[in-house]
Amino acid sequence: MAASQKSNKKRSAPSQAGPKAKKAHLESTKTDKKRSRPITQPLVVEDAGSDSESGTDNIGDEVEFEDDDAEDAEQAMEVDSTPDQRPKDPNAARESHKAQKVLQDQRRAAKPHSTLLVDAKKVWSLARQKNIPSAERQKHVKDLMNVIRGKVTDIVFKHDASRIVQTAVKYGGQKERDEIAAELKGKYKELAQNKYSKFLVTKLIRLCPTHRPSILLEFQSYVLRLLLHREASSVLADAFELYANAYERTILLREFYGKEAALFSLTSGSEGEKERAKKGLNGVLEGSDIERKRRILGAVKENLITIFNNSDKGAVTHGVVHRALWEYLTAVTTLPEEAEQEKLRREMFDSCQEVLAEMVHTKDGSRVVREFLAQGTAKDRKQILKVLKPHIERMCLDDEAQLVLFTAIDVIDDTKLLSKSLISLITASATKLYTSTQGRRSLLYLLVPRTRRHFTPAQVASLSETDEVRSRTSKKNATSREEEVRRAASEDLIHWVEQSGEELIREPTGCLIIAEIMLYGEGDKSGAIQMLLKTLASPSIPDPHPIDLPPTSRLYKSLLQGGHYNHTTNTIERVPTTSWDSSAFADQFVRVVGREPSVAMCVGNGNGAFLVAELCEALIRGESNYGRQKVKEWFGSPDVVKQIEASEVKGKKVLLEKLELL
């Protein structure tokens, strides 16, 4: 019978052309890191199957390595457009094409460096192939370098020649990369502003660390202009956020500090001066008198406002701007008079409040917005929420942006406004959020803020940075605010569990969030409890049974224990009975699940012995005798006890001990 169920499919016959050739060893290409994406920009789903050569490059590199078809199309555009006159004679059409080809070749030959480009393209077409061994590619790259050596600056601004040089940088060794970087010295500002060669600059910044400081120094005194430039802006942003070290970042930040700071800053490059430069604006202000501090801070403010006033240029989304703004807000606190500090902070907030949503995706930008929330008045906080409201869901899924939401929850006293503008939007997106780590944190912060079960020490420390300011600017007690936020979020979350719990309990992430909602949520949980228990009692439960899934089993155990197990103290951290009554849940378990499913968990191949043991303990803690008597009846017969003892169920000894205590 079993043989008849076998598939009739057969393996295809081996090729008659001999044994299959071994797969060539290809060099691995690591995916390059990318800048965090602003939450105001739409999500772009990248095609994992794309064979574009620019797949491992930076954001915006889509045009870096165009297909040959695109190149041919661009070259074809050089031919004068003529009316579409199709001669009826095929020979006449062929002659016309030949004439056009000759004209096209003549135009190409008339261009400067045409011979060089023709020779380089021949070698480049070999070097850029994907499916070739590393040794063969290196040979082609060396041939390519022999063609372009000494002439890189002559051809690099052309779109097709720029791609040739990029291939040499991408696949060449460090020697070839350094050679190209040295040859382009003095041209980097111009290259960064070119539509095609800007990608080459980014590659050299990434792959030539010894040349990186000299490349960045060529941008000095032009940084603000380049940040507002359509092409160069992304080059500076990538360099600052992805590749530069602490000292190299200060090279790009220096121009924000104004001309006075640039004139008197030490830039000879000694180790001591580098350490001072790493301190940023505070290092520049060290030892300065009050008037000089005010002049430098005024210059920083003026430069930042220039960026904010040109928000359409895109520079406001870059980390270098956010770092300069955070350094400014930090330096303002060093001024002696609080009134002056507040005045400068207010002026900066007024100038950038409309673009705060463009900042929250970076570490410094997130910290800036959180500082404005902590320091601001009730009116300021309402304005910030208004700006962020259209992007709440995206912020919940971003590591840095979600910290802004958490700080808003921590500092805003008006919980009615908070519920309407923030909490309801988060809970409404629960189905989309719970599957990711960031989304779950956004949901869990409403119920159990800053708990070490779900938040890392670094996240807790970062959120605690605004606590001191909150104590001065917020009137409401922190504990009272947490309770009001939890109450505002609970109704929607409990209803979500009631509606979707049957699917959620089969997923580890779903079990994690359900446990916290049931243990800490406030409100009527009877519907959710009935759903959770009826799922176990249903005769049509799909395999595997929920109790056979470890995360689901732990969920029910936590609910019967009344809290989470602490591995440090080896105790159960039970929540207050006003929030969750484990004994009442155990009594409902007996009434809803019934005898057969409960006994089946503990005999044969069942995995529910530990769960039923927790059920017994919860019933012992409770005051109701109904559940205890029922469980005694279920497991009191000698046949059931013998089945448990004869089975290989894990936890049967613990179960039998708990049954004796009933």
N, C-alpha and C positions, 0 to 999 in steps of 0.2 A: 504493500500500500504506500509505504514511504517512497518506494522507488518511482511510483507513478506520479508523485508530486514534484519530482525533480524537473528542472527547467530543460526544455529541449534545445536551448540555445547552445551553440558550440563556438569555441574560439576560432577566430578566422585563421586560415592557413598562413604560415610564415611566408615572407616574401621569397621569391625564387632567385632573387638577385644576390644571395649570400647573406651572411650574418649582418645584423643591424649595426651600423657604425656608432661608435661611442660619441656621446654628446660632448661637444667642445667645451673646454673650461672657459667660462666668461667671468670677467671681473664683476664683483658685486658693486652695485651703486646704492649708496646710503641715501635715504630720503633726507633732504636738507630741511632744517628747522625753519619755521615761518613765524612771522610776527603775528601776535594775537589780533584777531579781526574786530573792528569796532562793532558794537551791538546795533548801531544804527544802519549798518549795511546788511543787505539780504544775505542769507546763507547760500553758499554755492556748494553744490554736491559735486565733488570731483569724480571724474570717470576713472575708476581703478584700472580699467583695461586699456586706457589710452596709451599709445606707443609714442607719444610726442617726446622728443628729446629734451624738452624743457620741463618734463614732469618732476624732476628733482631740483628744480631751481626755485627762486623766490617768488613771492606773490607778484603778479604782474608780468611774469616771464612768458606769457602765452605766445608772444610774438617773437621770442628770442630765437627759436629754431623753427623757422617755417619749413613746410614741406617743399620739395623740389617743384611741385606743381605750382605752388604760390610764387616761387621765384621766377619760373618761366612766365607766369601770368604777368608779373610785374615788368619783366623784361619786354614782354610782348606789348605792353602799354607804351613803350618808347616809340613804336611805329605810329606814324601819323594816321589818325583815324580817317577813313575814307568811306563814302557811301557804300552800302552793301549792294554792289553790282555783280551779280553772279552770271558770268557768261555761259551761254548754253553749251559751248564746245568744251569738253573735258580737257583737251590739250591746252586751250587758252587759260583755264583755271590753274593748270599745273605750271604754266609759264609765269602766270601772275604770282604764284606762291614763290617761285624761284627768284623772281625779281625782288619781292619783299624780303626774302631771306638775305639776298646780297646787300640790300640797303641796310638791313638790320646789322649785318656783320660790319659794314663800313662805319656805321654810327658807333658800334662798340669799339672798333679799332681806333676811332678818333678820340675816344675818352682817354684821360691820363691813366697810366699804369695798366693799360688794357692787357698787355702781354703778361704782366705779373699776375693779374687776376685770373687769366685763363689757366696759367700754370698752377696757381694755388688752388683753384677749384677742382682741378683734376685730382690732386693729392687729397684735398679735403673730402671729396666724395668717397674716398677709400677710408680715411681716418674716422669719419663720423658714423660708419656702419655700426649697427648694434650687435649683431650676432657674429662677432669675430673674436678670436682669442686675444688675450692681453698682449702677448709678445708681438703678434702681427700688428695690433693697433699702435704699439709703441714705435714700430718701424715706420709706419705711415706718419706718425706725429713728428718724428725726427726729419723725415723728408719734407714735411710741411714747414717746419722751422727753418730748414735750409732755404726754402723758397722766400719766406717772408722776413727773414732776419735782416735787421737794419732798415726795413721799409714799413714797419708796423704803423708808425705815425702817419705815413702817407695814405694808407688805405683804411684805417680803422673807423673813419667816420662814415664810410659807405655801408649801407645796410647789409649787403651780401658779404662784403669783406669783413665786417664786424663779426659776423657769424663764424667766419673762418678762424679769426683770432680767438674767439671764445672756445672753439673746439680744441685748439692748441692748449688753452689754459685748463679746460675741463679734463682732458685726457692726458696731458703732458705731465712730466715729473716736476718736482720742485725747482729744478734747475731751469727748465723751460719757462715756468711761471715767473720766476724771479727775473729772468732775462727780459721777458715782455714787460713786466712791471717797471724795470729800470729804464727801458727804452721809451716808455710813455711818460716818464717823469716830466712834470711841468705842464701836462695836458689834461690833468684829471678834472679840473673844474669844467673845462670845455666838453670833455667826454661825458661827464655826468648830466649835462644839459641836452645831450643828443638822444633822440628817440631810440636809437639802436645801440649805441656804444655804452649807454648807461648800464646795461646788463653786464658788460665786460668789467666795468668799474666795481660793481658789486661782487663779481667773482674774484677779482684780484684782492679786494678787501678781505674776503673770506678765506682765500687760499694762500695768501702771501702775508703772514703775520709780521715778518720782518720789515715789510714795506708799508704796513698799515699806518703807523704814525705819520710817515712822510706824506702818504696820500691824503690823510685827514688834515694835515697842516696846510695843504694846498687850498682847502676850503675856508681857511681862516679869513675873517673879515668879509666873507660872502655867505656865511651860514644862513642868516635870516633871508637873504635874497634867494638862496637855493631852496630853502624850505617852502617858499611860496612859488617855486618854479614847478611847472607841470611834470617835467621829467625827472629833475634832480631830487625832488622831495623824497621819493621812495628810496633813493640811494643812501641819503643821510639817515633815514629812518631805519633801514636795514643795518647799516653800520653801527648805529647807536644801540639798537635793541638786541641784535643777534651776535655781533662779532667783536665789538670793541671791548677792551678791558676797562677797569676803573679809570686809569689815567687817560686812555684814549677817548673816553667819553667826555672828559673835561675839555678836550680840544674843541669839541663841537659845542659845548655849553658856554665857553668863554665869551663868545660874542654877545650872549644875552646880558652879560654883566656891564656892558657899556664900554665906551672908549677909554675912560679913566682907568678902569680895572685892567683893560687890555694893555695900556701903556706901562703900568706899574707892576703888572704881574710878572713873576719870574718864570722864564720859559726856556732856560738853558738845558733842562732835562736831567739835572742831577737827581739822585735818589731822594734826597731830602725835599727838594722842590716838587718832585712827583708825589710824595706823601702829602705834602701840603695841598697840592692841586686836587688830590682825591677827595678832600673835604668839601670841594665845590664852593658855593657862595660863602659859606661860613669861613672857609680858609682864606678867601679874598678879603673878608671883613675883619679878620683877626688883627688886633692891634690898631684898628682904624678909630679915629675920633668920630663923634656923633654926626658931624656935618658930612664927613666923607661917606659914612654909612648911608645917610639920607640921599646923597647924590647917586650912589651906586644902586640903592634900592629903587630910586626914581627911574634910573636907566633901565633896570630890569622890568619894572612895571610898564614903561613905555614900549619896550620891545615885545612884551607879551600881549599888550593891547593891540599892537600892530597885527600880530598873528590872529587874535580873536576877531578883529574887524575884517579879516580876509578869510573867514571860516570856509568859504566856498573853494578855497585852494586846497583844502584837505590837510594842511599842516597841523591843525588843531587835534588831529587823531594820533599824532606821533608821540612816542615816548620821550623824546628829547624835550619837547615843549612841556610835557607833564612834569618832567624832572625839574626843569627851570622854575615852573610854577610852585612846586612843592618846596624847593629851596627858598623861594621868595617868602612863602608863608612861614617857613621855619625861621628865616632871618628876621622877619618882622617882629617876632617875639623877643628879640634881643634889644629892641628900643626901650628906653627907660620909662616912657609914659604910656599907660594903658590906653588912654584916649587916642593917642597917635596910632598905636597898634590897631585898635578897632577901626579907625578911619581908613587906614591903608587896606586892611582886610575887606572892609565894606566896598571900597572903590574897586578892588580886584573882583569881588563877587559880582558886583553890578555889571562889570564888563564881560564876564564869562558865563553868567548864569544860564543863558540860552543854549550854550554848547556843552553843558556838563555831561550830557549823555554821550558825547563824543570822546570822553576821557576815561570812563569807568573800566575799560577793558585792560588797562595797564596797571602795574603795581603802584606807581607814583600817582597816576590819574585817579585811581580808586581812593588812594589815601587823601588826595586833595578834596574830593567830593565828600568824603567822610568827615574831614575837618570842617568843611562848610556846614555840614549837618550838625555837628557837635557845637560849633561856635554860633550858629545862626539863631535868629529869633523864630518864633512860631510862624511868622509870615514868610521868612526865608525858607524854612523847611517845607512849607506848603508849596512854595514856588518850585523847589527842587523836585518834589514828588510829581508836580504837574509836568515838568520836563521829562522825567524818567518814565512816567506812566505808560506811554505807548510801547516801551521796550522791556517791560517787566519780565515777560517769559524768557526772552533772550538773556537777560541779566541773570536769571536763576540758573542758567546753564553755563555761566562763565565763572571761573574760579575767582577772579578779582572783582568783577562787577557785583557778584552776589554779596560780597562783604559790605558794599554800599547799602544794599537792602537790609542786611542784618543790623548795620549801624542805625539806619532809619527806624527800625523796630525798637532799638535800644534807647533812642533819645527822644523820639516824638511823644509828647504828652497826650495829644489829642488822639486817643485810640479809635474814636469814631471815624475821623479822617483817615487814619491808618487802615482801618478795616475796609473802608470804601475804596481807597485809592491803591492799596497794596495787597492786603491779606486776601481779599476776595479774588483778586487776579491770580495770586499764587495757587490758592486752593482750586480754582476753576481749571487750572492747567495740570492738576495732579496726575492725570493719566499720561501726559507727555513727560512729566518731570521724574516720576519715580524710577524709571529705568536707568538713569544715569546717576553717577555719584554726586555730581554737582546739583542735579535736580532734587535728589533725595535730601541733601543737606538743606536746601531751601525750604522744603516741606517740614523737615524735622526741627528747624530753628524756631518755627512757630510754636512747637510743643515743648521741646527740651533744649533750649538755647545753651550753647557752649559745653554740652556734655562731652566727656572724653570718649564716649562710645562711638561718636559720629564725627567729632571735630578734632583735628590734630592740635598738638600744643602750639605750633606756629600760628595756626588760624586763631586760636583762643588768645594768644599773646597780641596778635595784630588787632583783634577786636577790642582788647583791653586798653589800647593806646588812647582811646577817646573817653575812657571812664572818668578820668580826673576832670576833664572839661565838662562832661555830662553832669557831674555833681554840682557844677556851678550854674549851668544854663538850663537844666531841666528841673521842674518842680516835683514831679511825681516820683514816688519811691520805686526803685527798680523791681522789687518783688511784686508790687501791685501791678506795674505795667506788664510784667510777664504773665501774670494771671489773666489780665484783661485780653492780651493778645491770644493766649491759649483758648480762652473762652470764645473769642471772635472766630478763630479758625476751626474749632472743634466740630461745629454743626455740619459744615460742608464736607469735612474729611470723614466723619462718621457715616454720613450719607453715601459718600463715595465707596467706602468699604462695604456698606450694605448692598450697593448696586453692583459692584465689580469684584467683591471679595472671592467669589468662587474661582475666578481666573487668577486673582492675585496670589492666593495661597499656594499655587503651584509654581511660583517663581521665587527664588531666593530674595530678590529685591522687594517683591511684594510682601513677603513674610516679615521682612525687616521693618517696613513702614507700618504694616497693620499692627504689629506688636506695640509700637510707640503710640499709635492712635488709640488703641483700646486701653492701654495702661494709663496714659496721661490725658487723653481727651476728656472734655467735660460736656455733659449732656446725656440725652437718652440713647443708650447703646443697645437697647433691647432688640431692635431690628437687626443690627450687625451681629449680635450674639446668636440669634436664631439662625442667621445665614451661615455662620461658622460651624454651628453644631449640626444643622440639617445636612450640610455637605458631607459630614462624617457618617450620618445615618442613612443617606440616600442609597437605595439598592442598585442604582445605575451609575455608580461612581466609575469613571474611566480609569484604566490602569495607567500608571501605578497608583495604588491607594495613597491619599494624602499623607497618611502616617508613615508610609514607606519612604517619603521624601524627607531627608534630615532637616532642611530648613523649616518645613511645615511642622514636623514633630516638635522642633524646638519652640516654634510659635505657640502651640497649644500648651507645652510644658510651662513656658513663661507666664501664660495667662492663668494656669492653675496654681503656679507658685506665687503669683501676685507681684512679680517683679523680675529683675534680671539677676543672674548669678555673677557675683564679683569674684574673679579668679585671684585677686590679691588677698582678700580677707576670707575667701572660701565660705561666703555666706550669701543669702538671698537678700537683695536690697528691695524690700517690698515698698510699693507705693502706698499712700494713704488710702484707706478703705472708702473715703469719700470720692476718690477718683476711680478706683477699681476694687471690687470686692471679689476676691478669688474664691471664697467659699460659696457665694451666691452663684458664681459661674459654674462651680463644680456641681451644685445642686441642679442647675439647668442642664448640665452635661448628662446627668443621670436621667432626667425626665425626657430629653429630646433624643439623645443618641440611642438609649435603650440597651437591652441585654445582649442581643446577638452580635452587633458590631463591636461592643466592648469586649466580649469574651473572645471573639475572633482575632482581636488585636494581640491576644496573649497566648494563643495556642498555635500549633503548626508552624507556619512560616511568618507569623505575625511579628511586627516590630513595635508593638505598643505597650510592652510590659512596663517600661519606665514611665510612660504617660499615665497608665492606670494607677501606678504606684503614687504619682503626684496627685491624681484624683483622690485617692484614699487619704493622703495627708491633708489635702484641702478640705475634705469632708470632716476630718478629725478636728481641724481648727474651727470649723463652723458650728453653729448652734442647732442646725436642722438635723433631725434624726431620720428624715425620710430617705435622704441619699445614702446614709450609712446602712440602713436596713436593706435597701434595694441591692447595694453592691454585695452585702453579705449573702443575700439570697442567690445572686448571680454566680458568685464564686464559692459558695459554701458547700456545694455538693461534692462528694468524694471524686466523682468522675471528672469534673472540671479541674480539681486540684491535681489529679493524676495526669491529666493531659498537659497541664502546665509543667509539671515535674518531668514528664517524658519528652517534652519539646526541647528544642535548642534555642529558644527565644532568649535574647540578651536581656538581662535584668530580672529573670524569673525569681531569683533569691530575694531581691529587694521587694518585688511585688508580693511574695508570700509573707514576708515580714510585715509589710504594711497591712495586708489583709487580716493578719492576726490582731492588729491594734484597733480594728474597727469595733 
